[in-house]
Amino acid sequence: EKATGKPIHELDSVSVLEEILDARLARVRADILDGFEQRLIGLENNCDAKIGEVKRQCHREHMDGQEKMQQSLDGRETGIREDLGSLQAQIQGLTLTESCCGQVNSLSQRMLLLEEAVKDLTESQSQLQTDLTGQCIQIETLFETR
């Protein structure tokens, strides 16, 4: 009997139990969903951190590669310029006699070829730097869209 003195109906007790059970299930569901949400947030933060590290590594590698390429090209350009200077000195040191005219012409041709090589090398360096910059931007864009 209830406190009022009336008999307890089975339907009332079943619906009370169902309400209690529904409330507990709702709390458990909320706890489970909260746990999943926390895990997803943790995974998202972890992924963001890894993406940031990959971006930084790509940037470092890009800069290192660009620096190495620049050093290599600078070294080649310096070598070619030294050869040019040497050839110019040889040409200026020669007197124009019949026996040396062929040598002068040959040295002049070599000097022209070296000057053209320096020009081509400079153009290649510029194009490579442009290409590297474009590839870096493309890689960064790929990471940003993920």
mmCIF file of the C-alpha atoms, coordinates in Angstrom:
data_MODEL
# 
_entry.id   MODEL 
# 
loop_
_atom_site.group_PDB 
_atom_site.id 
_atom_site.type_symbol 
_atom_site.label_atom_id 
_atom_site.label_alt_id 
_atom_site.label_comp_id 
_atom_site.label_asym_id 
_atom_site.label_entity_id 
_atom_site.label_seq_id 
_atom_site.pdbx_PDB_ins_code 
_atom_site.Cartn_x 
_atom_site.Cartn_y 
_atom_site.Cartn_z 
_atom_site.occupancy 
_atom_site.B_iso_or_equiv 
_atom_site.pdbx_formal_charge 
_atom_site.auth_seq_id 
_atom_site.auth_comp_id 
_atom_site.auth_asym_id 
_atom_site.auth_atom_id 
_atom_site.pdbx_PDB_model_num 
ATOM 1   C CA . GLU A 1 1   ? 0.000   0.000  0.000   1.00 0.00 ? 1   GLU A CA 1 
ATOM 2   C CA . LYS A 1 2   ? 1.000   3.550  -0.557  1.00 0.00 ? 2   LYS A CA 1 
ATOM 3   C CA . ALA A 1 3   ? 1.217   6.069  2.251   1.00 0.00 ? 3   ALA A CA 1 
ATOM 4   C CA . THR A 1 4   ? -2.363  7.045  1.429   1.00 0.00 ? 4   THR A CA 1 
ATOM 5   C CA . GLY A 1 5   ? -3.565  3.639  2.333   1.00 0.00 ? 5   GLY A CA 1 
ATOM 6   C CA . LYS A 1 6   ? -4.553  2.693  -1.192  1.00 0.00 ? 6   LYS A CA 1 
ATOM 7   C CA . PRO A 1 7   ? -3.253  -0.498 -2.759  1.00 0.00 ? 7   PRO A CA 1 
ATOM 8   C CA . ILE A 1 8   ? -0.256  -0.152 -5.142  1.00 0.00 ? 8   ILE A CA 1 
ATOM 9   C CA . HIS A 1 9   ? -1.121  -0.986 -8.692  1.00 0.00 ? 9   HIS A CA 1 
ATOM 10  C CA . GLU A 1 10  ? 1.306   -3.001 -10.705 1.00 0.00 ? 10  GLU A CA 1 
ATOM 11  C CA . LEU A 1 11  ? 1.057   -0.555 -13.608 1.00 0.00 ? 11  LEU A CA 1 
ATOM 12  C CA . ASP A 1 12  ? 2.166   2.328  -11.392 1.00 0.00 ? 12  ASP A CA 1 
ATOM 13  C CA . SER A 1 13  ? 5.202   0.434  -10.125 1.00 0.00 ? 13  SER A CA 1 
ATOM 14  C CA . VAL A 1 14  ? 6.153   -0.680 -13.646 1.00 0.00 ? 14  VAL A CA 1 
ATOM 15  C CA . SER A 1 15  ? 5.961   2.851  -15.020 1.00 0.00 ? 15  SER A CA 1 
ATOM 16  C CA . VAL A 1 16  ? 7.994   4.179  -12.063 1.00 0.00 ? 16  VAL A CA 1 
ATOM 17  C CA . LEU A 1 17  ? 10.633  1.524  -12.723 1.00 0.00 ? 17  LEU A CA 1 
ATOM 18  C CA . GLU A 1 18  ? 10.602  2.386  -16.430 1.00 0.00 ? 18  GLU A CA 1 
ATOM 19  C CA . GLU A 1 19  ? 11.107  6.064  -15.621 1.00 0.00 ? 19  GLU A CA 1 
ATOM 20  C CA . ILE A 1 20  ? 13.993  5.264  -13.292 1.00 0.00 ? 20  ILE A CA 1 
ATOM 21  C CA . LEU A 1 21  ? 15.513  2.943  -15.890 1.00 0.00 ? 21  LEU A CA 1 
ATOM 22  C CA . ASP A 1 22  ? 15.057  5.523  -18.670 1.00 0.00 ? 22  ASP A CA 1 
ATOM 23  C CA . ALA A 1 23  ? 16.717  8.212  -16.530 1.00 0.00 ? 23  ALA A CA 1 
ATOM 24  C CA . ARG A 1 24  ? 19.680  5.954  -15.750 1.00 0.00 ? 24  ARG A CA 1 
ATOM 25  C CA . LEU A 1 25  ? 20.024  4.933  -19.401 1.00 0.00 ? 25  LEU A CA 1 
ATOM 26  C CA . ALA A 1 26  ? 19.946  8.587  -20.433 1.00 0.00 ? 26  ALA A CA 1 
ATOM 27  C CA . ARG A 1 27  ? 22.776  9.365  -17.965 1.00 0.00 ? 27  ARG A CA 1 
ATOM 28  C CA . VAL A 1 28  ? 24.809  6.382  -19.174 1.00 0.00 ? 28  VAL A CA 1 
ATOM 29  C CA . ARG A 1 29  ? 24.256  7.421  -22.816 1.00 0.00 ? 29  ARG A CA 1 
ATOM 30  C CA . ALA A 1 30  ? 25.329  10.978 -21.991 1.00 0.00 ? 30  ALA A CA 1 
ATOM 31  C CA . ASP A 1 31  ? 28.448  9.691  -20.201 1.00 0.00 ? 31  ASP A CA 1 
ATOM 32  C CA . ILE A 1 32  ? 29.332  7.429  -23.135 1.00 0.00 ? 32  ILE A CA 1 
ATOM 33  C CA . LEU A 1 33  ? 28.806  10.223 -25.666 1.00 0.00 ? 33  LEU A CA 1 
ATOM 34  C CA . ASP A 1 34  ? 30.860  12.596 -23.531 1.00 0.00 ? 34  ASP A CA 1 
ATOM 35  C CA . GLY A 1 35  ? 33.653  9.994  -23.410 1.00 0.00 ? 35  GLY A CA 1 
ATOM 36  C CA . PHE A 1 36  ? 33.563  9.603  -27.193 1.00 0.00 ? 36  PHE A CA 1 
ATOM 37  C CA . GLU A 1 37  ? 33.577  13.351 -27.646 1.00 0.00 ? 37  GLU A CA 1 
ATOM 38  C CA . GLN A 1 38  ? 36.606  13.697 -25.362 1.00 0.00 ? 38  GLN A CA 1 
ATOM 39  C CA . ARG A 1 39  ? 38.410  10.947 -27.276 1.00 0.00 ? 39  ARG A CA 1 
ATOM 40  C CA . LEU A 1 40  ? 37.611  12.612 -30.604 1.00 0.00 ? 40  LEU A CA 1 
ATOM 41  C CA . ILE A 1 41  ? 38.872  15.953 -29.311 1.00 0.00 ? 41  ILE A CA 1 
ATOM 42  C CA . GLY A 1 42  ? 42.066  14.261 -28.161 1.00 0.00 ? 42  GLY A CA 1 
ATOM 43  C CA . LEU A 1 43  ? 42.516  12.559 -31.534 1.00 0.00 ? 43  LEU A CA 1 
ATOM 44  C CA . GLU A 1 44  ? 41.837  15.804 -33.379 1.00 0.00 ? 44  GLU A CA 1 
ATOM 45  C CA . ASN A 1 45  ? 44.423  17.641 -31.258 1.00 0.00 ? 45  ASN A CA 1 
ATOM 46  C CA . ASN A 1 46  ? 46.914  14.832 -31.861 1.00 0.00 ? 46  ASN A CA 1 
ATOM 47  C CA . CYS A 1 47  ? 46.306  14.986 -35.629 1.00 0.00 ? 47  CYS A CA 1 
ATOM 48  C CA . ASP A 1 48  ? 46.651  18.776 -35.629 1.00 0.00 ? 48  ASP A CA 1 
ATOM 49  C CA . ALA A 1 49  ? 49.954  18.488 -33.776 1.00 0.00 ? 49  ALA A CA 1 
ATOM 50  C CA . LYS A 1 50  ? 51.252  15.883 -36.241 1.00 0.00 ? 50  LYS A CA 1 
ATOM 51  C CA . ILE A 1 51  ? 50.139  17.977 -39.220 1.00 0.00 ? 51  ILE A CA 1 
ATOM 52  C CA . GLY A 1 52  ? 51.932  20.981 -37.744 1.00 0.00 ? 52  GLY A CA 1 
ATOM 53  C CA . GLU A 1 53  ? 55.103  18.953 -37.262 1.00 0.00 ? 53  GLU A CA 1 
ATOM 54  C CA . VAL A 1 54  ? 54.949  17.629 -40.838 1.00 0.00 ? 54  VAL A CA 1 
ATOM 55  C CA . LYS A 1 55  ? 54.473  21.185 -42.125 1.00 0.00 ? 55  LYS A CA 1 
ATOM 56  C CA . ARG A 1 56  ? 57.467  22.383 -40.119 1.00 0.00 ? 56  ARG A CA 1 
ATOM 57  C CA . GLN A 1 57  ? 59.568  19.453 -41.334 1.00 0.00 ? 57  GLN A CA 1 
ATOM 58  C CA . CYS A 1 58  ? 58.576  20.098 -44.968 1.00 0.00 ? 58  CYS A CA 1 
ATOM 59  C CA . HIS A 1 59  ? 59.463  23.758 -44.557 1.00 0.00 ? 59  HIS A CA 1 
ATOM 60  C CA . ARG A 1 60  ? 62.842  22.876 -42.996 1.00 0.00 ? 60  ARG A CA 1 
ATOM 61  C CA . GLU A 1 61  ? 63.586  20.365 -45.764 1.00 0.00 ? 61  GLU A CA 1 
ATOM 62  C CA . HIS A 1 62  ? 62.542  22.880 -48.401 1.00 0.00 ? 62  HIS A CA 1 
ATOM 63  C CA . MET A 1 63  ? 64.801  25.546 -46.917 1.00 0.00 ? 63  MET A CA 1 
ATOM 64  C CA . ASP A 1 64  ? 67.695  23.082 -46.531 1.00 0.00 ? 64  ASP A CA 1 
ATOM 65  C CA . GLY A 1 65  ? 67.278  21.905 -50.121 1.00 0.00 ? 65  GLY A CA 1 
ATOM 66  C CA . GLN A 1 66  ? 67.109  25.438 -51.406 1.00 0.00 ? 66  GLN A CA 1 
ATOM 67  C CA . GLU A 1 67  ? 70.221  26.385 -49.438 1.00 0.00 ? 67  GLU A CA 1 
ATOM 68  C CA . LYS A 1 68  ? 72.162  23.355 -50.714 1.00 0.00 ? 68  LYS A CA 1 
ATOM 69  C CA . MET A 1 69  ? 71.095  24.080 -54.280 1.00 0.00 ? 69  MET A CA 1 
ATOM 70  C CA . GLN A 1 70  ? 72.099  27.719 -53.894 1.00 0.00 ? 70  GLN A CA 1 
ATOM 71  C CA . GLN A 1 71  ? 75.515  26.715 -52.535 1.00 0.00 ? 71  GLN A CA 1 
ATOM 72  C CA . SER A 1 72  ? 76.020  24.250 -55.372 1.00 0.00 ? 72  SER A CA 1 
ATOM 73  C CA . LEU A 1 73  ? 75.015  26.781 -58.005 1.00 0.00 ? 73  LEU A CA 1 
ATOM 74  C CA . ASP A 1 74  ? 77.158  29.468 -56.383 1.00 0.00 ? 74  ASP A CA 1 
ATOM 75  C CA . GLY A 1 75  ? 80.134  27.105 -56.430 1.00 0.00 ? 75  GLY A CA 1 
ATOM 76  C CA . ARG A 1 76  ? 79.614  26.289 -60.091 1.00 0.00 ? 76  ARG A CA 1 
ATOM 77  C CA . GLU A 1 77  ? 79.146  29.927 -61.009 1.00 0.00 ? 77  GLU A CA 1 
ATOM 78  C CA . THR A 1 78  ? 82.323  30.856 -59.122 1.00 0.00 ? 78  THR A CA 1 
ATOM 79  C CA . GLY A 1 79  ? 84.267  28.136 -60.940 1.00 0.00 ? 79  GLY A CA 1 
ATOM 80  C CA . ILE A 1 80  ? 83.007  29.283 -64.318 1.00 0.00 ? 80  ILE A CA 1 
ATOM 81  C CA . ARG A 1 81  ? 83.796  32.910 -63.521 1.00 0.00 ? 81  ARG A CA 1 
ATOM 82  C CA . GLU A 1 82  ? 87.333  31.908 -62.483 1.00 0.00 ? 82  GLU A CA 1 
ATOM 83  C CA . ASP A 1 83  ? 87.747  30.072 -65.788 1.00 0.00 ? 83  ASP A CA 1 
ATOM 84  C CA . LEU A 1 84  ? 86.506  33.164 -67.612 1.00 0.00 ? 84  LEU A CA 1 
ATOM 85  C CA . GLY A 1 85  ? 88.992  35.362 -65.787 1.00 0.00 ? 85  GLY A CA 1 
ATOM 86  C CA . SER A 1 86  ? 91.804  32.954 -66.595 1.00 0.00 ? 86  SER A CA 1 
ATOM 87  C CA . LEU A 1 87  ? 90.859  32.860 -70.273 1.00 0.00 ? 87  LEU A CA 1 
ATOM 88  C CA . GLN A 1 88  ? 90.613  36.634 -70.455 1.00 0.00 ? 88  GLN A CA 1 
ATOM 89  C CA . ALA A 1 89  ? 94.066  36.930 -68.907 1.00 0.00 ? 89  ALA A CA 1 
ATOM 90  C CA . GLN A 1 90  ? 95.434  34.415 -71.416 1.00 0.00 ? 90  GLN A CA 1 
ATOM 91  C CA . ILE A 1 91  ? 93.849  36.290 -74.316 1.00 0.00 ? 91  ILE A CA 1 
ATOM 92  C CA . GLN A 1 92  ? 95.192  39.630 -73.156 1.00 0.00 ? 92  GLN A CA 1 
ATOM 93  C CA . GLY A 1 93  ? 98.652  38.136 -72.659 1.00 0.00 ? 93  GLY A CA 1 
ATOM 94  C CA . LEU A 1 94  ? 98.912  36.854 -76.210 1.00 0.00 ? 94  LEU A CA 1 
ATOM 95  C CA . THR A 1 95  ? 100.385 38.914 -78.971 1.00 0.00 ? 95  THR A CA 1 
ATOM 96  C CA . LEU A 1 96  ? 98.628  38.676 -82.258 1.00 0.00 ? 96  LEU A CA 1 
ATOM 97  C CA . THR A 1 97  ? 101.021 36.780 -84.415 1.00 0.00 ? 97  THR A CA 1 
ATOM 98  C CA . GLU A 1 98  ? 100.039 34.374 -87.109 1.00 0.00 ? 98  GLU A CA 1 
ATOM 99  C CA . SER A 1 99  ? 100.822 31.347 -84.953 1.00 0.00 ? 99  SER A CA 1 
ATOM 100 C CA . CYS A 1 100 ? 98.708  32.501 -82.046 1.00 0.00 ? 100 CYS A CA 1 
ATOM 101 C CA . CYS A 1 101 ? 95.681  33.741 -84.013 1.00 0.00 ? 101 CYS A CA 1 
ATOM 102 C CA . GLY A 1 102 ? 94.159  30.280 -83.948 1.00 0.00 ? 102 GLY A CA 1 
ATOM 103 C CA . GLN A 1 103 ? 94.728  30.077 -80.203 1.00 0.00 ? 103 GLN A CA 1 
ATOM 104 C CA . VAL A 1 104 ? 93.168  33.504 -79.690 1.00 0.00 ? 104 VAL A CA 1 
ATOM 105 C CA . ASN A 1 105 ? 90.122  32.507 -81.713 1.00 0.00 ? 105 ASN A CA 1 
ATOM 106 C CA . SER A 1 106 ? 89.836  29.231 -79.810 1.00 0.00 ? 106 SER A CA 1 
ATOM 107 C CA . LEU A 1 107 ? 90.148  30.969 -76.464 1.00 0.00 ? 107 LEU A CA 1 
ATOM 108 C CA . SER A 1 108 ? 87.637  33.611 -77.534 1.00 0.00 ? 108 SER A CA 1 
ATOM 109 C CA . GLN A 1 109 ? 85.169  30.874 -78.479 1.00 0.00 ? 109 GLN A CA 1 
ATOM 110 C CA . ARG A 1 110 ? 85.691  29.116 -75.157 1.00 0.00 ? 110 ARG A CA 1 
ATOM 111 C CA . MET A 1 111 ? 85.162  32.382 -73.322 1.00 0.00 ? 111 MET A CA 1 
ATOM 112 C CA . LEU A 1 112 ? 81.910  33.013 -75.201 1.00 0.00 ? 112 LEU A CA 1 
ATOM 113 C CA . LEU A 1 113 ? 80.752  29.470 -74.400 1.00 0.00 ? 113 LEU A CA 1 
ATOM 114 C CA . LEU A 1 114 ? 81.586  29.967 -70.733 1.00 0.00 ? 114 LEU A CA 1 
ATOM 115 C CA . GLU A 1 115 ? 79.723  33.273 -70.643 1.00 0.00 ? 115 GLU A CA 1 
ATOM 116 C CA . GLU A 1 116 ? 76.702  31.550 -72.185 1.00 0.00 ? 116 GLU A CA 1 
ATOM 117 C CA . ALA A 1 117 ? 77.014  28.736 -69.615 1.00 0.00 ? 117 ALA A CA 1 
ATOM 118 C CA . VAL A 1 118 ? 77.015  31.282 -66.762 1.00 0.00 ? 118 VAL A CA 1 
ATOM 119 C CA . LYS A 1 119 ? 73.925  32.926 -68.219 1.00 0.00 ? 119 LYS A CA 1 
ATOM 120 C CA . ASP A 1 120 ? 72.153  29.547 -68.604 1.00 0.00 ? 120 ASP A CA 1 
ATOM 121 C CA . LEU A 1 121 ? 73.167  28.545 -65.083 1.00 0.00 ? 121 LEU A CA 1 
ATOM 122 C CA . THR A 1 122 ? 71.743  31.757 -63.651 1.00 0.00 ? 122 THR A CA 1 
ATOM 123 C CA . GLU A 1 123 ? 68.476  31.241 -65.545 1.00 0.00 ? 123 GLU A CA 1 
ATOM 124 C CA . SER A 1 124 ? 68.288  27.610 -64.375 1.00 0.00 ? 124 SER A CA 1 
ATOM 125 C CA . GLN A 1 125 ? 68.870  28.679 -60.794 1.00 0.00 ? 125 GLN A CA 1 
ATOM 126 C CA . SER A 1 126 ? 66.062  31.202 -61.020 1.00 0.00 ? 126 SER A CA 1 
ATOM 127 C CA . GLN A 1 127 ? 63.681  28.640 -62.534 1.00 0.00 ? 127 GLN A CA 1 
ATOM 128 C CA . LEU A 1 128 ? 64.579  26.018 -59.911 1.00 0.00 ? 128 LEU A CA 1 
ATOM 129 C CA . GLN A 1 129 ? 63.927  28.474 -57.103 1.00 0.00 ? 129 GLN A CA 1 
ATOM 130 C CA . THR A 1 130 ? 60.540  29.321 -58.642 1.00 0.00 ? 130 THR A CA 1 
ATOM 131 C CA . ASP A 1 131 ? 59.697  25.611 -59.001 1.00 0.00 ? 131 ASP A CA 1 
ATOM 132 C CA . LEU A 1 132 ? 60.741  24.852 -55.413 1.00 0.00 ? 132 LEU A CA 1 
ATOM 133 C CA . THR A 1 133 ? 58.653  27.702 -54.078 1.00 0.00 ? 133 THR A CA 1 
ATOM 134 C CA . GLY A 1 134 ? 55.655  26.461 -56.072 1.00 0.00 ? 134 GLY A CA 1 
ATOM 135 C CA . GLN A 1 135 ? 56.084  22.913 -54.776 1.00 0.00 ? 135 GLN A CA 1 
ATOM 136 C CA . CYS A 1 136 ? 56.362  24.140 -51.195 1.00 0.00 ? 136 CYS A CA 1 
ATOM 137 C CA . ILE A 1 137 ? 53.151  26.119 -51.576 1.00 0.00 ? 137 ILE A CA 1 
ATOM 138 C CA . GLN A 1 138 ? 51.447  23.066 -53.093 1.00 0.00 ? 138 GLN A CA 1 
ATOM 139 C CA . ILE A 1 139 ? 52.558  20.831 -50.188 1.00 0.00 ? 139 ILE A CA 1 
ATOM 140 C CA . GLU A 1 140 ? 51.430  23.391 -47.619 1.00 0.00 ? 140 GLU A CA 1 
ATOM 141 C CA . THR A 1 141 ? 48.062  23.672 -49.382 1.00 0.00 ? 141 THR A CA 1 
ATOM 142 C CA . LEU A 1 142 ? 47.659  19.884 -49.301 1.00 0.00 ? 142 LEU A CA 1 
ATOM 143 C CA . PHE A 1 143 ? 48.285  19.842 -45.559 1.00 0.00 ? 143 PHE A CA 1 
ATOM 144 C CA . GLU A 1 144 ? 45.945  22.741 -44.919 1.00 0.00 ? 144 GLU A CA 1 
ATOM 145 C CA . THR A 1 145 ? 43.081  21.038 -46.764 1.00 0.00 ? 145 THR A CA 1 
ATOM 146 C CA . ARG A 1 146 ? 43.351  17.868 -44.678 1.00 0.00 ? 146 ARG A CA 1 
# 
